[in-house]
Amino acid sequence: MKVRKAVIPAAGYGTRMLPITKAQPKEMVPVVHKPVIQYVVEEAYYSGIREILIITGKHKRAIEDHFDRSDLPKKDKYTEELDKILDEVDIFFVRQREQKGLGDAVRYAEAFVDDEPFALLLGDNITIPPCTKMLIDIFEKYGSPVIAVERVPRKRIPLHGIIKGFEVGEGIYKIEDMVEKPRIEEAPSDLAVLGRYILTPEIFDYLKNLKPGYGGEIQLTDALRDMAREKDVYGVLYKGKRYDIGNKLAWLKANVELAFNDEELGAELKNFVKKLVAQE
């Protein structure tokens, strides 16, 4: 079936970004011209998706306000682009009542998804080029859930969900097992889940009776592990750039790198940084 719907979990506290996120959602933190979550919505839109559910929580009203159509008397090209998208996309919101993990947040999407496959995009990650379209193409070929993965340095393995699998095509892995944030010596590989998925409605069956896992939370990784033991689930190696805006250093790096490549800001910013470095 065609992937027409996307789910964007955006209910986390953003504690790694405090005090920046004390009074604003981490998904609304700006990266160059736009808040993080606008990049994510644009990725879904340019991947052909026209129905989006954003899962929010307490203190996240700013996200809903951002996706109201603008009534500003003067607009820039980025606001105009967003208004164009909002004319063509239906965006819905639901609140996660308690912070019980990503797996619990995804459960709130069951009624929205109904019996269709759907894209799942974490609301604090930017992928360039957009990862979701690549996953949709692989899903249409294999007809099974697809997860984007990336190779990570050994020291970062305990920060991610890690897959175990074997290659069935160039950069495509049949997943046999998954572990949430394993110790380095216990990790089955260096292939980490990066926050982009194409899932089928069966995932809700695996989430329903799932017990709390790592950190006492309902982990999506655990449900996908159980699914992979009974059905085909694939991992696809993503070779583009992923920016995790969940921590301050990564956020700063994303701003610098994306601004360097920006036609409006790039040249002047590069000159400024060169002068700054020369003063060291």
Secondary structure, DSSP 8 states (H G I E B T S, - for coil): ----EEEEE-----GGGTTTTSSS-GGG-EETTEEHHHHHHHHHHHTT--EEEEEE-TT-HHHHHHTS----SS--HHHHHHHHHHHH-EEEEEE-SS---HHHHHHTTHHHHTTS-EEEE-TTEEEES-SHHHHHHHHHHH-S-EEEEEE--GGGGGGSEEEEEEEEETTEEEEEEEEES--GGG-S-SEEEEEEEEE-TTHHHHHHT----GGGS--HHHHHHHHHTTS--EEEE--SEEEETTSHHHHHHHHHHHHHT-TTTHHHHHHHHHHHHHT-
